[in-house]
Amino acid sequence: MMENLVRAHITVTGVVQGVGFRYFVRSTAAGLGLGGHVRNRPDGSVEVIAEGDRPAVSAFLGELRVGPRHAHVTGVDVEWQEPKMDFKNFTYKF
């Protein structure tokens, strides 16, 4: 069912560093069975690559828009890409 697989390059802005956001992203993605990675960007945003089933990625995006308790998400920008299926799990990237 490759036609149901998607890859999203996501940039999350707002108060998303120093509030447990990367942990939230990793645990949420793992719970949805997604592959990919998350990392802090020098500009204060968080970058996420997520791959997997379209409904799971859509649910993931909904969770990112809310974030963890101490975060304040002001933007979630998504660039859809062709899936590469090069992730075995969801990790932190530095």
C-alpha positions in Angstrom: 0.0 0.0 0.0 2.7 2.4 -1.0 0.1 4.9 -2.3 -1.0 5.5 1.3 2.5 6.4 2.5 3.6 10.1 2.9 6.5 12.1 4.0 6.2 15.5 5.6 8.9 18.0 6.2 7.5 20.1 9.1 8.7 23.4 10.7 7.0 24.2 14.0 7.4 27.8 15.4 6.5 29.5 18.7 7.7 28.6 22.2 8.9 25.2 21.2 12.4 24.9 22.6 13.2 24.2 26.2 9.7 23.0 26.9 10.0 19.3 26.2 8.8 19.7 22.6 11.2 17.3 21.0 10.4 14.6 23.6 6.7 15.2 22.9 7.3 14.9 19.1 9.3 11.7 19.4 6.9 9.9 21.8 3.8 11.0 19.7 5.4 9.9 16.5 6.5 6.5 17.9 3.0 6.0 19.3 1.6 6.5 15.8 4.2 4.2 14.2 5.9 6.9 12.2 9.5 7.0 11.2 11.6 10.2 11.0 13.5 12.6 13.2 13.1 15.9 15.2 15.7 18.6 15.9 16.0 22.1 17.2 16.9 24.8 14.7 19.2 27.8 15.5 16.3 30.2 14.8 14.2 28.8 17.7 12.0 26.6 15.6 11.8 22.8 15.6 12.2 20.8 12.4 10.5 17.4 11.9 10.6 14.8 9.2 7.8 12.3 9.5 7.0 9.3 7.3 4.3 6.8 7.4 0.6 6.1 6.8 -1.3 9.2 5.6 -3.9 9.0 8.5 -1.2 8.6 11.1 0.8 11.6 9.7 -2.4 13.7 9.6 -3.1 12.8 13.3 0.5 13.6 14.1 0.1 17.1 12.5 -2.9 17.7 14.7 -0.9 16.9 17.8 1.9 19.2 16.7 -0.5 22.1 16.5 -1.3 21.6 20.2 2.1 20.6 21.5 3.0 19.7 25.1 1.7 21.6 28.1 4.4 24.3 28.3 4.8 24.9 24.6 3.0 27.7 22.7 2.8 26.7 19.0 2.2 29.6 16.6 2.8 27.9 13.3 3.1 24.5 11.7 4.4 24.6 8.1 4.3 21.4 6.1 6.1 20.6 2.9 4.8 17.3 1.5 7.5 15.1 -0.1 7.8 11.7 -1.8 8.3 9.0 0.9 11.8 7.5 0.9 11.1 4.9 3.7 14.7 5.4 5.0 13.7 5.5 8.7 13.5 2.5 10.9 12.1 4.5 13.8 11.7 8.0 15.1 14.8 9.7 16.5 16.4 12.9 17.7 18.8 14.6 15.2 21.4 17.0 16.4 
